[in-house]
Amino acid sequence: MTILADQNDQQPVSHAIFTLWAFLQILNFFWSLATASGLDGAGSLSNGAFDPWWPVIFLGNYLFFRTVNYGFCHLLGYHALPTIELLGGGISNSALYLPTFVRQTPSYRYQYQRRARGFQLLFETLFILLVPAVTGGLLWVTNLLPGGDNQVKLFIQVLLVLGCGFYAAKAYYRLFPKLFHLNVILVEHGQPIFAHRSGGDETVQTDHATNSTFYTTDRIVTKKRH
C-alpha cells in the first residue's frame, strides 16, 4: 500500500512560530550553558585537559529541551518542514540551517497520528543519550593519551568528536527503523517520524525521492536537524 501525502501542503510559513522557536532555543542554549558551568565549573581538569563531563551535561540538557521545543510547536498546531532553509554560507564555508514552520493540515495530522508513539519516544531518548555519551567517552579516552600540547590535543579531540559523532548518528538513524521494523512516514527538519509496518511494504510519498545521509525513504527530502 502506498499513501500519497504532500508534507508541505502548500501552507504559508509561520514567522511567528519560528520567532517563538528561536527564542526558546536561545533560552535553551544559555540554560544548558549555565547548567554545565554550574555543575562542572570551567570544564577543565587539574592538568588542563578538557573535562568530559562538561559537554555531557551541556549536550544532554540542550538536546532534551530542543526536543521539547519542537514538541511545543506541535502542540500549537505547527510542524517543521522536512527541508531546511539555508541562511548564509555555502558548500565550502559555514552555514546556518534553521527550520521552517507551517500549520498542520488535516492530512498531515492524520499521518502524524499514525506514528508509533512508544518507538518515537525511545528514538528521541536514545539519541539524547547517544550524543553526550559518544562525546564524553571520546574525550575521556583521548585524555588518557600521553603528553603533548593541550591545545593540539584539544584540536584532535574536537575533530574526533565531530567525525565519530557524525558517523554514530548516521549509523543510529539507519539501524533504528531496521531493528524495530519501522517505516519513516514523515520527516520534520530532518527528524524521522516512525510508524509500524503493516501489510507488507507501505511507504509514504511526499516531494522527491532521495537517499538521506542518515536513512533512505521514498520521496522525502531529509537533512539533519541542528
C-alpha positions as CSV (number, residue, x, y, z in Angstrom):
1,M,0.0,0.0,0.0
2,T,1.3,3.4,-0.9
3,I,0.0,6.5,0.7
4,L,0.4,9.8,-1.1
5,A,0.7,12.9,1.1
6,D,2.2,16.2,0.3
7,Q,4.1,17.0,3.5
8,N,4.4,20.7,2.6
9,D,0.7,21.0,1.8
10,Q,1.4,24.5,0.3
11,Q,0.9,26.1,3.7
12,P,2.2,29.6,4.3
13,V,5.4,29.9,6.5
14,S,4.7,31.0,10.1
15,H,7.3,33.6,11.1
16,A,5.6,34.0,14.5
17,I,6.2,30.3,15.4
18,F,9.7,30.5,14.1
19,T,10.4,33.5,16.2
20,L,9.0,31.7,19.3
21,W,11.1,28.6,18.5
22,A,14.2,30.7,18.1
23,F,13.6,32.5,21.4
24,L,13.1,29.2,23.2
25,Q,16.3,27.8,21.6
26,I,18.3,30.8,22.8
27,L,17.0,30.3,26.3
28,N,17.8,26.6,25.9
29,F,21.4,27.3,24.9
30,F,22.1,29.7,27.8
31,W,20.2,27.4,30.3
32,S,22.4,24.4,29.1
33,L,25.5,26.6,29.3
34,A,24.7,27.7,32.8
35,T,23.8,24.2,34.0
36,A,27.0,22.8,32.7
37,S,29.1,25.6,34.2
38,G,27.2,25.4,37.5
39,L,27.7,21.6,37.9
40,D,31.2,21.3,36.3
41,G,32.8,24.8,36.6
42,A,35.0,25.9,33.8
43,G,35.1,22.4,32.3
44,S,38.8,21.8,32.7
45,L,40.7,19.3,34.8
46,S,43.7,20.0,37.0
47,N,46.2,19.1,34.3
48,G,44.5,21.5,31.8
49,A,42.7,18.8,29.9
50,F,39.0,19.2,28.9
51,D,36.6,17.7,31.5
52,P,34.4,15.1,29.6
53,W,31.5,15.8,32.0
54,W,31.0,19.4,30.8
55,P,29.9,18.6,27.2
56,V,27.9,15.6,28.6
57,I,25.9,17.9,30.8
58,F,25.6,20.6,28.2
59,L,24.5,18.4,25.3
60,G,22.1,16.3,27.5
61,N,20.3,19.5,28.5
62,Y,20.4,21.1,25.1
63,L,19.1,18.1,23.2
64,F,16.4,17.4,25.7
65,F,14.9,20.9,25.6
66,R,15.4,21.2,21.9
67,T,13.1,18.2,21.6
68,V,10.7,19.8,24.0
69,N,10.7,23.0,21.9
70,Y,9.7,21.2,18.7
71,G,7.0,19.3,20.7
72,F,5.7,22.6,22.0
73,C,5.3,24.0,18.4
74,H,3.4,20.8,17.6
75,L,1.0,21.5,20.4
76,L,0.4,24.9,18.9
77,G,-0.7,23.2,15.7
78,Y,2.5,23.7,13.6
79,H,5.3,21.4,12.3
80,A,8.7,21.9,10.7
81,L,9.1,21.2,7.0
82,P,11.4,18.3,6.0
83,T,13.6,20.7,4.0
84,I,15.9,23.1,5.8
85,E,16.3,26.8,5.0
86,L,19.9,27.8,4.4
87,L,20.9,31.1,5.8
88,G,24.3,32.3,4.6
89,G,27.3,30.3,3.8
90,G,27.6,27.6,1.1
91,I,29.2,24.3,0.3
92,S,32.7,25.5,1.0
93,N,32.1,27.6,4.1
94,S,30.0,27.7,7.2
95,A,26.2,28.0,7.0
96,L,23.3,28.1,9.4
97,Y,20.4,25.7,8.9
98,L,17.1,26.7,10.5
99,P,13.6,25.1,10.5
100,T,10.6,26.4,8.5
101,F,7.3,26.0,10.3
102,V,3.8,25.7,8.7
103,R,0.4,25.0,10.1
104,Q,-0.6,21.3,10.3
105,T,-3.3,20.3,7.8
106,P,-5.9,17.5,8.4
107,S,-4.0,15.2,6.1
108,Y,-0.7,15.9,8.0
109,R,-2.4,15.3,11.4
110,Y,-3.8,12.0,10.1
111,Q,-0.3,10.9,9.1
112,Y,1.2,12.1,12.3
113,Q,-1.3,10.3,14.5
114,R,-0.3,7.0,12.8
115,R,3.2,7.3,14.4
116,A,4.5,4.6,16.7
117,R,4.5,6.7,19.9
118,G,6.5,4.3,22.0
119,F,9.2,3.8,19.5
120,Q,9.2,7.5,18.7
121,L,9.8,8.3,22.3
122,L,12.5,5.6,22.5
123,F,14.2,7.0,19.4
124,E,14.3,10.5,20.8
125,T,15.5,9.4,24.3
126,L,18.3,7.2,22.9
127,F,19.5,10.0,20.6
128,I,19.6,12.4,23.5
129,L,21.7,9.9,25.4
130,L,23.9,8.8,22.5
131,V,25.4,12.1,21.5
132,P,26.6,13.1,25.0
133,A,27.8,9.6,25.6
134,V,29.9,9.5,22.5
135,T,31.3,13.0,23.1
136,G,32.1,12.3,26.8
137,G,33.6,8.9,26.0
138,L,35.9,10.1,23.3
139,L,37.1,13.0,25.5
140,W,37.8,10.6,28.4
141,V,39.7,8.2,26.2
142,T,41.8,10.9,24.5
143,N,42.6,12.5,27.8
144,L,44.5,9.3,28.7
145,L,46.8,9.8,25.8
146,P,50.3,10.8,27.0
147,G,51.7,14.3,26.9
148,G,51.5,16.7,24.1
149,D,50.4,20.4,23.9
150,N,46.9,20.7,25.4
151,Q,45.8,22.9,22.5
152,V,47.0,20.4,20.0
153,K,45.2,17.6,21.9
154,L,42.1,19.7,22.2
155,F,42.1,20.2,18.4
156,I,42.4,16.5,17.8
157,Q,39.7,15.8,20.3
158,V,37.3,18.2,18.5
159,L,38.0,16.5,15.2
160,L,37.4,13.1,16.7
161,V,34.2,14.2,18.4
162,L,32.8,15.7,15.2
163,G,33.8,12.8,13.0
164,C,32.8,10.0,15.3
165,G,29.6,11.8,16.4
166,F,28.5,12.2,12.8
167,Y,29.0,8.5,11.9
168,A,27.5,7.4,15.2
169,A,24.4,9.4,14.4
170,K,24.4,8.1,10.8
171,A,24.5,4.5,12.0
172,Y,21.8,5.1,14.6
173,Y,19.4,6.8,12.1
174,R,19.8,3.8,9.8
175,L,19.7,1.0,12.3
176,F,16.9,2.1,14.5
177,P,14.0,1.6,12.0
178,K,15.5,-1.6,10.7
179,L,16.0,-3.1,14.2
180,F,12.4,-2.4,15.2
181,H,10.8,-2.9,11.7
182,L,9.5,0.7,11.3
183,N,8.7,2.9,8.4
184,V,9.6,6.5,8.1
185,I,6.3,8.2,7.3
186,L,7.2,11.8,7.8
187,V,10.2,14.0,8.3
188,E,10.4,17.2,10.3
189,H,13.6,19.2,9.9
190,G,15.5,16.0,9.3
191,Q,13.8,14.2,12.2
192,P,12.2,10.9,11.1
193,I,8.6,10.1,12.3
194,F,8.1,6.3,12.5
195,A,5.1,4.1,12.1
196,H,4.7,0.3,12.4
197,R,5.0,-1.7,9.2
198,S,1.7,-3.4,8.2
199,G,0.6,-5.5,5.3
200,G,4.0,-5.7,3.5
201,D,5.8,-2.7,2.1
202,E,4.0,0.5,2.9
203,T,5.6,3.9,2.1
204,V,4.5,7.4,2.4
205,Q,5.5,9.6,-0.6
206,T,6.0,13.3,-0.4
207,D,8.2,15.5,-2.5
208,H,11.2,13.9,-4.2
209,A,12.8,10.5,-3.9
210,T,16.2,10.8,-2.2
211,N,18.8,9.0,-0.2
212,S,19.4,10.9,3.0
213,T,22.8,11.0,4.7
214,F,21.2,9.1,7.6
215,Y,18.5,6.9,6.1
216,T,16.6,6.1,2.9
217,T,13.0,6.9,2.3
218,D,10.6,7.3,-0.7
219,R,10.2,10.8,-1.9
220,I,11.1,12.5,1.4
221,V,13.6,15.3,1.4
222,T,15.7,14.9,4.6
223,K,18.5,16.7,6.3
224,K,19.9,16.5,9.8
225,R,18.3,18.7,12.5
226,H,20.5,21.3,14.2
